[in-house]
Amino acid sequence: MLFDIITIFPHFFDSCLKDGVVQRAIEADILKVRAFNLRDFTVDRHRTTDDRPFGGGEGMVMKPEPIYKALNVLKEESPEARVILMSPRGRLFDQALAGELAQFQRLILICGRYEGVDERIREHCVDLELSVGNYVLSGGEIAALVVIDAVSRLIGGVLGGESSAEKDSFSDGLLEFPQYTRPRVFNDWEVPELLLSGDHAKIAKWRREQSLGLTYEKRPELLDSAQLNKKDIEYLRSLGWRKD
Ligand code: SAH
């Protein structure tokens, strides 16, 4: 899978892609990330990427021409590439959207700065506006990294065990159960005895119930769209959950 990023800060991405799962995927040629400097697509002597807003007001707005030019160059290479604009007004990024995006071979991410990007780019060149949360960042770069990280771990072969992503929080609409590792006792804090029993059926049941319980306690609204079977519903009812 290929991510092309359009940004005025291409070096922003250097260190973040150098470690962990994403770096291994890049080395294994499963994933490629290219950051393009928007200034390389400017048309004037000063390499201008932003200008004052029409109608007045604070701040600067990113000019349409350099972004348009960059998109044309990238689209010429692969016309099927999807264009995503990072924007606090966009569709809220979640695990389901990460799964949808992981189906594409190639995504182009536009990172805004200042007051954002000239509206005509969104209107004419963008397939999806995407927000990583209901807050305003100073630029789209961190948002793009969130998307790259969450989407890459869903591409086949990126995570060690193929199934690890399937068991993560949100994949079936629930939060993940608590995890423990050695030592068995630390500062008098013990690991739940059942996890040491070797009884896989009991452990699976405990984990499911923990997932259900945690989701009910911390994010009850997730239960409305989670994949629940009869036993799950019974267990949740025993905790006091009432589906309306
Ligand atoms: N004036 C704009 C905010 C611009 S923030 C407004 O009020 O809506 C500058 C840039 O940061 C945006 O163009 C966008 O690319 C990025 N950005 C900020 N918050 C974001 C978020 N929650 N999700 C995705 N991108 C975001």
py3Dmol code that shows the C-alpha trace and the ligand (Angstrom):
import py3Dmol

protein = """\
ATOM      1  CA  MET A   1       0.000   0.000   0.000  1.00  0.00           C
ATOM      2  CA  LEU A   2       1.230   3.468  -0.837  1.00  0.00           C
ATOM      3  CA  PHE A   3       0.605   6.678   1.109  1.00  0.00           C
ATOM      4  CA  ASP A   4       1.544   9.929  -0.592  1.00  0.00           C
ATOM      5  CA  ILE A   5       1.510  12.952   1.670  1.00  0.00           C
ATOM      6  CA  ILE A   6       1.317  16.552   0.523  1.00  0.00           C
ATOM      7  CA  THR A   7       2.758  18.817   3.209  1.00  0.00           C
ATOM      8  CA  ILE A   8       4.871  21.909   3.787  1.00  0.00           C
ATOM      9  CA  PHE A   9       6.807  19.912   6.431  1.00  0.00           C
ATOM     10  CA  PRO A  10       7.969  16.697   4.712  1.00  0.00           C
ATOM     11  CA  HIS A  11      10.649  16.039   7.342  1.00  0.00           C
ATOM     12  CA  PHE A  12       7.993  15.847   9.997  1.00  0.00           C
ATOM     13  CA  PHE A  13       7.469  12.235   8.967  1.00  0.00           C
ATOM     14  CA  ASP A  14      11.087  11.055   8.995  1.00  0.00           C
ATOM     15  CA  SER A  15      11.491   9.931  12.583  1.00  0.00           C
ATOM     16  CA  CYS A  16       7.914   8.762  13.079  1.00  0.00           C
ATOM     17  CA  LEU A  17       8.176   6.142  10.346  1.00  0.00           C
ATOM     18  CA  LYS A  18      11.514   4.827  11.550  1.00  0.00           C
ATOM     19  CA  ASP A  19      10.338   2.546  14.353  1.00  0.00           C
ATOM     20  CA  GLY A  20       8.043  -0.285  15.149  1.00  0.00           C
ATOM     21  CA  VAL A  21       5.396  -1.961  13.073  1.00  0.00           C
ATOM     22  CA  VAL A  22       5.230   0.747  10.406  1.00  0.00           C
ATOM     23  CA  GLN A  23       8.977   0.696   9.850  1.00  0.00           C
ATOM     24  CA  ARG A  24       8.983  -3.108   9.524  1.00  0.00           C
ATOM     25  CA  ALA A  25       6.156  -2.942   6.989  1.00  0.00           C
ATOM     26  CA  ILE A  26       8.129  -0.375   4.984  1.00  0.00           C
ATOM     27  CA  GLU A  27      11.228  -2.589   5.061  1.00  0.00           C
ATOM     28  CA  ALA A  28       9.197  -5.610   3.977  1.00  0.00           C
ATOM     29  CA  ASP A  29       7.847  -3.579   1.020  1.00  0.00           C
ATOM     30  CA  ILE A  30       4.259  -4.011   2.189  1.00  0.00           C
ATOM     31  CA  LEU A  31       3.992  -0.309   2.831  1.00  0.00           C
ATOM     32  CA  LYS A  32       5.483   2.762   1.242  1.00  0.00           C
ATOM     33  CA  VAL A  33       5.142   6.341   2.512  1.00  0.00           C
ATOM     34  CA  ARG A  34       6.309   9.326   0.475  1.00  0.00           C
ATOM     35  CA  ALA A  35       6.138  12.884   1.768  1.00  0.00           C
ATOM     36  CA  PHE A  36       6.089  15.563  -0.944  1.00  0.00           C
ATOM     37  CA  ASN A  37       7.093  19.114  -0.203  1.00  0.00           C
ATOM     38  CA  LEU A  38       4.278  21.362  -1.348  1.00  0.00           C
ATOM     39  CA  ARG A  39       6.833  24.099  -2.053  1.00  0.00           C
ATOM     40  CA  ASP A  40       8.188  21.991  -4.920  1.00  0.00           C
ATOM     41  CA  PHE A  41       4.879  22.527  -6.706  1.00  0.00           C
ATOM     42  CA  THR A  42       4.697  26.297  -6.287  1.00  0.00           C
ATOM     43  CA  VAL A  43       4.730  28.504  -9.341  1.00  0.00           C
ATOM     44  CA  ASP A  44       6.221  31.761  -8.048  1.00  0.00           C
ATOM     45  CA  ARG A  45       9.751  32.871  -7.211  1.00  0.00           C
ATOM     46  CA  HIS A  46       9.053  32.948  -3.464  1.00  0.00           C
ATOM     47  CA  ARG A  47       7.590  29.439  -3.444  1.00  0.00           C
ATOM     48  CA  THR A  48       4.411  30.706  -1.770  1.00  0.00           C
ATOM     49  CA  THR A  49       1.961  28.143  -0.390  1.00  0.00           C
ATOM     50  CA  ASP A  50      -0.423  30.448   1.488  1.00  0.00           C
ATOM     51  CA  ASP A  51      -2.060  33.847   1.218  1.00  0.00           C
ATOM     52  CA  ARG A  52      -4.441  36.195   3.069  1.00  0.00           C
ATOM     53  CA  PRO A  53      -8.116  35.196   3.205  1.00  0.00           C
ATOM     54  CA  PHE A  54     -10.572  36.879   0.854  1.00  0.00           C
ATOM     55  CA  GLY A  55     -13.093  38.778   2.932  1.00  0.00           C
ATOM     56  CA  GLY A  56     -10.497  39.590   5.565  1.00  0.00           C
ATOM     57  CA  GLY A  57      -9.841  38.067   8.931  1.00  0.00           C
ATOM     58  CA  GLU A  58      -7.010  36.489  10.847  1.00  0.00           C
ATOM     59  CA  GLY A  59      -4.442  34.029   9.565  1.00  0.00           C
ATOM     60  CA  MET A  60      -3.479  32.639   6.204  1.00  0.00           C
ATOM     61  CA  VAL A  61      -5.121  30.180   3.824  1.00  0.00           C
ATOM     62  CA  MET A  62      -3.321  27.567   1.749  1.00  0.00           C
ATOM     63  CA  LYS A  63      -3.378  28.485  -1.922  1.00  0.00           C
ATOM     64  CA  PRO A  64      -5.131  26.146  -4.336  1.00  0.00           C
ATOM     65  CA  GLU A  65      -2.614  26.096  -7.220  1.00  0.00           C
ATOM     66  CA  PRO A  66       0.321  24.240  -5.592  1.00  0.00           C
ATOM     67  CA  ILE A  67      -1.969  21.581  -4.106  1.00  0.00           C
ATOM     68  CA  TYR A  68      -3.748  21.185  -7.449  1.00  0.00           C
ATOM     69  CA  LYS A  69      -0.444  20.816  -9.233  1.00  0.00           C
ATOM     70  CA  ALA A  70       0.848  18.244  -6.735  1.00  0.00           C
ATOM     71  CA  LEU A  71      -2.369  16.243  -7.056  1.00  0.00           C
ATOM     72  CA  ASN A  72      -2.123  16.276 -10.840  1.00  0.00           C
ATOM     73  CA  VAL A  73       1.436  14.975 -10.783  1.00  0.00           C
ATOM     74  CA  LEU A  74       0.554  12.199  -8.313  1.00  0.00           C
ATOM     75  CA  LYS A  75      -2.672  11.296 -10.077  1.00  0.00           C
ATOM     76  CA  GLU A  76      -0.870  10.999 -13.389  1.00  0.00           C
ATOM     77  CA  GLU A  77       1.150   8.196 -11.801  1.00  0.00           C
ATOM     78  CA  SER A  78      -2.004   6.412 -10.642  1.00  0.00           C
ATOM     79  CA  PRO A  79      -5.387   7.901 -11.526  1.00  0.00           C
ATOM     80  CA  GLU A  80      -7.184   5.521  -9.135  1.00  0.00           C
ATOM     81  CA  ALA A  81      -5.516   7.025  -6.038  1.00  0.00           C
ATOM     82  CA  ARG A  82      -8.011   8.310  -3.437  1.00  0.00           C
ATOM     83  CA  VAL A  83      -7.526  11.890  -2.274  1.00  0.00           C
ATOM     84  CA  ILE A  84      -8.084  12.607   1.415  1.00  0.00           C
ATOM     85  CA  LEU A  85      -8.089  16.063   2.964  1.00  0.00           C
ATOM     86  CA  MET A  86      -7.204  16.219   6.663  1.00  0.00           C
ATOM     87  CA  SER A  87      -9.807  18.500   8.196  1.00  0.00           C
ATOM     88  CA  PRO A  88     -11.543  18.980  11.552  1.00  0.00           C
ATOM     89  CA  ARG A  89     -14.824  19.077   9.622  1.00  0.00           C
ATOM     90  CA  GLY A  90     -14.304  15.680   8.048  1.00  0.00           C
ATOM     91  CA  ARG A  91     -15.745  12.230   8.695  1.00  0.00           C
ATOM     92  CA  LEU A  92     -14.583  11.126  12.129  1.00  0.00           C
ATOM     93  CA  PHE A  93     -11.804   8.556  11.850  1.00  0.00           C
ATOM     94  CA  ASP A  94     -12.528   5.262  13.616  1.00  0.00           C
ATOM     95  CA  GLN A  95     -11.604   1.596  13.324  1.00  0.00           C
ATOM     96  CA  ALA A  96     -14.315   0.985  10.707  1.00  0.00           C
ATOM     97  CA  LEU A  97     -12.983   3.789   8.492  1.00  0.00           C
ATOM     98  CA  ALA A  98      -9.415   2.494   8.993  1.00  0.00           C
ATOM     99  CA  GLY A  99     -10.663  -0.877   7.701  1.00  0.00           C
ATOM    100  CA  GLU A 100     -12.277   0.745   4.654  1.00  0.00           C
ATOM    101  CA  LEU A 101      -9.113   2.689   3.819  1.00  0.00           C
ATOM    102  CA  ALA A 102      -6.937  -0.433   4.169  1.00  0.00           C
ATOM    103  CA  GLN A 103      -8.710  -1.795   1.058  1.00  0.00           C
ATOM    104  CA  PHE A 104      -7.135   0.851  -1.169  1.00  0.00           C
ATOM    105  CA  GLN A 105      -3.787   0.435  -2.882  1.00  0.00           C
ATOM    106  CA  ARG A 106      -2.985   4.086  -2.827  1.00  0.00           C
ATOM    107  CA  LEU A 107      -4.043   7.092  -0.769  1.00  0.00           C
ATOM    108  CA  ILE A 108      -3.017  10.717  -1.131  1.00  0.00           C
ATOM    109  CA  LEU A 109      -3.239  12.716   2.115  1.00  0.00           C
ATOM    110  CA  ILE A 110      -3.343  16.511   1.993  1.00  0.00           C
ATOM    111  CA  CYS A 111      -2.102  18.201   5.179  1.00  0.00           C
ATOM    112  CA  GLY A 112      -3.438  21.671   5.812  1.00  0.00           C
ATOM    113  CA  ARG A 113      -1.770  24.352   7.941  1.00  0.00           C
ATOM    114  CA  TYR A 114      -2.770  27.850   9.114  1.00  0.00           C
ATOM    115  CA  GLU A 115      -6.535  28.444   8.683  1.00  0.00           C
ATOM    116  CA  GLY A 116      -6.818  25.500   6.321  1.00  0.00           C
ATOM    117  CA  VAL A 117      -6.999  24.892   2.574  1.00  0.00           C
ATOM    118  CA  ASP A 118      -8.810  26.987  -0.063  1.00  0.00           C
ATOM    119  CA  GLU A 119     -12.316  25.510  -0.250  1.00  0.00           C
ATOM    120  CA  ARG A 120     -12.144  24.948  -4.020  1.00  0.00           C
ATOM    121  CA  ILE A 121      -9.676  22.092  -3.495  1.00  0.00           C
ATOM    122  CA  ARG A 122     -12.166  20.259  -1.285  1.00  0.00           C
ATOM    123  CA  GLU A 123     -14.948  20.943  -3.747  1.00  0.00           C
ATOM    124  CA  HIS A 124     -13.204  19.751  -6.900  1.00  0.00           C
ATOM    125  CA  CYS A 125     -10.312  17.446  -5.991  1.00  0.00           C
ATOM    126  CA  VAL A 126     -11.069  15.585  -2.759  1.00  0.00           C
ATOM    127  CA  ASP A 127     -12.753  12.175  -2.311  1.00  0.00           C
ATOM    128  CA  LEU A 128     -12.932  12.241   1.478  1.00  0.00           C
ATOM    129  CA  GLU A 129     -12.495  14.827   4.232  1.00  0.00           C
ATOM    130  CA  LEU A 130     -11.203  13.134   7.360  1.00  0.00           C
ATOM    131  CA  SER A 131     -11.016  14.317  10.979  1.00  0.00           C
ATOM    132  CA  VAL A 132      -9.087  12.481  13.694  1.00  0.00           C
ATOM    133  CA  GLY A 133     -11.171  13.998  16.481  1.00  0.00           C
ATOM    134  CA  ASN A 134     -13.226  16.907  17.677  1.00  0.00           C
ATOM    135  CA  TYR A 135     -10.308  19.210  18.359  1.00  0.00           C
ATOM    136  CA  VAL A 136      -8.176  21.490  16.194  1.00  0.00           C
ATOM    137  CA  LEU A 137      -4.551  20.601  15.460  1.00  0.00           C
ATOM    138  CA  SER A 138      -2.121  23.141  14.063  1.00  0.00           C
ATOM    139  CA  GLY A 139      -1.584  21.004  10.980  1.00  0.00           C
ATOM    140  CA  GLY A 140      -2.712  17.862   9.191  1.00  0.00           C
ATOM    141  CA  GLU A 141       0.631  16.057   9.619  1.00  0.00           C
ATOM    142  CA  ILE A 142      -0.117  14.460  13.000  1.00  0.00           C
ATOM    143  CA  ALA A 143      -3.574  13.507  11.736  1.00  0.00           C
ATOM    144  CA  ALA A 144      -1.974  11.887   8.664  1.00  0.00           C
ATOM    145  CA  LEU A 145       0.357   9.881  10.917  1.00  0.00           C
ATOM    146  CA  VAL A 146      -2.609   8.653  12.944  1.00  0.00           C
ATOM    147  CA  VAL A 147      -4.268   7.448   9.748  1.00  0.00           C
ATOM    148  CA  ILE A 148      -1.110   5.824   8.363  1.00  0.00           C
ATOM    149  CA  ASP A 149      -0.447   3.993  11.622  1.00  0.00           C
ATOM    150  CA  ALA A 150      -3.987   2.717  12.178  1.00  0.00           C
ATOM    151  CA  VAL A 151      -4.529   1.728   8.526  1.00  0.00           C
ATOM    152  CA  SER A 152      -1.145   0.014   8.065  1.00  0.00           C
ATOM    153  CA  ARG A 153      -1.661  -2.385  10.939  1.00  0.00           C
ATOM    154  CA  LEU A 154      -4.760  -3.675   9.154  1.00  0.00           C
ATOM    155  CA  ILE A 155      -2.917  -4.557   5.941  1.00  0.00           C
ATOM    156  CA  GLY A 156      -2.249  -8.290   5.686  1.00  0.00           C
ATOM    157  CA  GLY A 157       1.270  -9.199   6.769  1.00  0.00           C
ATOM    158  CA  VAL A 158       2.042  -5.997   8.668  1.00  0.00           C
ATOM    159  CA  LEU A 159       1.389  -7.361  12.161  1.00  0.00           C
ATOM    160  CA  GLY A 160       3.257 -10.497  13.259  1.00  0.00           C
ATOM    161  CA  GLY A 161       0.220 -12.684  13.953  1.00  0.00           C
ATOM    162  CA  GLU A 162      -2.420 -12.133  11.270  1.00  0.00           C
ATOM    163  CA  SER A 163      -5.129 -12.218  13.898  1.00  0.00           C
ATOM    164  CA  SER A 164      -3.751  -9.671  16.364  1.00  0.00           C
ATOM    165  CA  ALA A 165      -5.614  -6.773  14.762  1.00  0.00           C
ATOM    166  CA  GLU A 166      -8.881  -8.721  14.841  1.00  0.00           C
ATOM    167  CA  LYS A 167      -8.710  -8.992  18.614  1.00  0.00           C
ATOM    168  CA  ASP A 168      -7.864  -5.355  19.207  1.00  0.00           C
ATOM    169  CA  SER A 169     -10.217  -2.900  20.821  1.00  0.00           C
ATOM    170  CA  PHE A 170     -13.029  -1.749  18.484  1.00  0.00           C
ATOM    171  CA  SER A 171     -12.594  -4.524  15.899  1.00  0.00           C
ATOM    172  CA  ASP A 172     -15.869  -6.155  16.980  1.00  0.00           C
ATOM    173  CA  GLY A 173     -17.149  -2.958  18.504  1.00  0.00           C
ATOM    174  CA  LEU A 174     -15.846  -3.754  22.019  1.00  0.00           C
ATOM    175  CA  LEU A 175     -12.858  -2.588  24.053  1.00  0.00           C
ATOM    176  CA  GLU A 176     -10.094  -5.137  24.557  1.00  0.00           C
ATOM    177  CA  PHE A 177      -9.798  -7.188  27.765  1.00  0.00           C
ATOM    178  CA  PRO A 178      -6.922  -6.387  30.192  1.00  0.00           C
ATOM    179  CA  GLN A 179      -3.530  -7.963  29.412  1.00  0.00           C
ATOM    180  CA  TYR A 180      -0.864  -9.139  31.871  1.00  0.00           C
ATOM    181  CA  THR A 181       2.661 -10.462  31.616  1.00  0.00           C
ATOM    182  CA  ARG A 182       5.438 -11.669  33.937  1.00  0.00           C
ATOM    183  CA  PRO A 183       6.099 -11.333  36.823  1.00  0.00           C
ATOM    184  CA  ARG A 184       3.121 -13.098  38.321  1.00  0.00           C
ATOM    185  CA  VAL A 185       3.328 -11.000  41.486  1.00  0.00           C
ATOM    186  CA  PHE A 186       4.698  -7.482  41.393  1.00  0.00           C
ATOM    187  CA  ASN A 187       4.598  -5.197  44.472  1.00  0.00           C
ATOM    188  CA  ASP A 188       2.024  -7.600  45.938  1.00  0.00           C
ATOM    189  CA  TRP A 189      -0.128  -7.009  42.839  1.00  0.00           C
ATOM    190  CA  GLU A 190      -1.246 -10.346  41.483  1.00  0.00           C
ATOM    191  CA  VAL A 191      -2.226 -11.446  38.009  1.00  0.00           C
ATOM    192  CA  PRO A 192      -5.789 -12.893  37.924  1.00  0.00           C
ATOM    193  CA  GLU A 193      -5.381 -16.545  38.929  1.00  0.00           C
ATOM    194  CA  LEU A 194      -7.550 -17.844  36.105  1.00  0.00           C
ATOM    195  CA  LEU A 195      -5.062 -16.660  33.461  1.00  0.00           C
ATOM    196  CA  LEU A 196      -2.485 -19.073  34.900  1.00  0.00           C
ATOM    197  CA  SER A 197      -4.847 -22.039  34.870  1.00  0.00           C
ATOM    198  CA  GLY A 198      -4.117 -23.161  31.322  1.00  0.00           C
ATOM    199  CA  ASP A 199      -7.870 -23.670  30.809  1.00  0.00           C
ATOM    200  CA  HIS A 200      -8.307 -22.022  27.416  1.00  0.00           C
ATOM    201  CA  ALA A 201     -12.097 -22.151  27.380  1.00  0.00           C
ATOM    202  CA  LYS A 202     -12.344 -20.485  30.776  1.00  0.00           C
ATOM    203  CA  ILE A 203      -9.779 -17.873  29.789  1.00  0.00           C
ATOM    204  CA  ALA A 204     -11.659 -17.084  26.581  1.00  0.00           C
ATOM    205  CA  LYS A 205     -14.905 -16.702  28.569  1.00  0.00           C
ATOM    206  CA  TRP A 206     -13.206 -14.454  31.147  1.00  0.00           C
ATOM    207  CA  ARG A 207     -11.692 -12.288  28.426  1.00  0.00           C
ATOM    208  CA  ARG A 208     -15.005 -11.899  26.622  1.00  0.00           C
ATOM    209  CA  GLU A 209     -16.719 -10.926  29.858  1.00  0.00           C
ATOM    210  CA  GLN A 210     -13.961  -8.457  30.682  1.00  0.00           C
ATOM    211  CA  SER A 211     -14.348  -6.902  27.207  1.00  0.00           C
ATOM    212  CA  LEU A 212     -18.088  -6.628  27.677  1.00  0.00           C
ATOM    213  CA  GLY A 213     -17.748  -5.277  31.222  1.00  0.00           C
ATOM    214  CA  LEU A 214     -15.122  -2.689  30.314  1.00  0.00           C
ATOM    215  CA  THR A 215     -17.102  -1.511  27.316  1.00  0.00           C
ATOM    216  CA  TYR A 216     -20.251  -1.247  29.427  1.00  0.00           C
ATOM    217  CA  GLU A 217     -18.389   0.688  32.109  1.00  0.00           C
ATOM    218  CA  LYS A 218     -16.282   3.013  29.948  1.00  0.00           C
ATOM    219  CA  ARG A 219     -17.946   3.333  26.532  1.00  0.00           C
ATOM    220  CA  PRO A 220     -21.532   2.041  26.831  1.00  0.00           C
ATOM    221  CA  GLU A 221     -22.556   3.717  23.559  1.00  0.00           C
ATOM    222  CA  LEU A 222     -20.296   1.263  21.692  1.00  0.00           C
ATOM    223  CA  LEU A 223     -22.589  -1.606  22.736  1.00  0.00           C
ATOM    224  CA  ASP A 224     -25.354  -0.297  20.475  1.00  0.00           C
ATOM    225  CA  SER A 225     -23.413  -1.268  17.359  1.00  0.00           C
ATOM    226  CA  ALA A 226     -21.208  -4.103  18.733  1.00  0.00           C
ATOM    227  CA  GLN A 227     -21.465  -7.676  17.463  1.00  0.00           C
ATOM    228  CA  LEU A 228     -23.113  -9.432  20.412  1.00  0.00           C
ATOM    229  CA  ASN A 229     -24.349 -13.004  20.739  1.00  0.00           C
ATOM    230  CA  LYS A 230     -27.019 -14.303  23.104  1.00  0.00           C
ATOM    231  CA  LYS A 231     -24.530 -15.095  25.862  1.00  0.00           C
ATOM    232  CA  ASP A 232     -22.982 -11.626  25.614  1.00  0.00           C
ATOM    233  CA  ILE A 233     -26.394 -10.027  25.995  1.00  0.00           C
ATOM    234  CA  GLU A 234     -27.206 -12.231  28.990  1.00  0.00           C
ATOM    235  CA  TYR A 235     -23.934 -11.286  30.640  1.00  0.00           C
ATOM    236  CA  LEU A 236     -24.460  -7.594  29.960  1.00  0.00           C
ATOM    237  CA  ARG A 237     -27.974  -7.776  31.400  1.00  0.00           C
ATOM    238  CA  SER A 238     -26.522  -9.331  34.571  1.00  0.00           C
ATOM    239  CA  LEU A 239     -24.389  -6.176  34.860  1.00  0.00           C
ATOM    240  CA  GLY A 240     -27.422  -3.960  34.528  1.00  0.00           C
ATOM    241  CA  TRP A 241     -27.272  -3.122  30.826  1.00  0.00           C
ATOM    242  CA  ARG A 242     -30.614  -2.311  29.261  1.00  0.00           C
ATOM    243  CA  LYS A 243     -30.816  -1.964  25.502  1.00  0.00           C
ATOM    244  CA  ASP A 244     -33.324   0.713  24.562  1.00  0.00           C
TER     245      ASP A 244
END
"""
ligand_1 = """\
26
SAH
N -9.526 27.014 10.728
C -9.769 25.614 10.655
C -8.680 24.815 11.372
C -7.407 24.771 10.609
S -6.234 23.831 11.445
C -11.095 25.298 11.313
O -11.474 25.986 12.247
O -11.739 24.330 10.914
C -5.024 23.591 10.197
C -5.038 22.250 9.524
O -4.799 21.240 10.484
C -6.312 21.848 8.842
O -6.369 22.375 7.536
C -6.217 20.337 8.818
O -5.464 19.871 7.711
C -5.436 20.039 10.081
N -6.302 19.608 11.185
C -6.602 20.314 12.306
N -7.409 19.616 13.119
C -7.636 18.421 12.528
C -8.395 17.278 12.883
N -9.099 17.226 14.000
N -8.385 16.234 12.025
C -7.691 16.289 10.866
N -6.951 17.351 10.485
C -6.924 18.407 11.294
"""
view = py3Dmol.view(width=600, height=400)
view.addModel(protein, "pdb")
view.setStyle({"model": 0}, {"cartoon": {"style": "trace"}})
view.addModel(ligand_1, "xyz")
view.setStyle({"model": 1}, {"stick": {}})
view.zoomTo()
view.show()
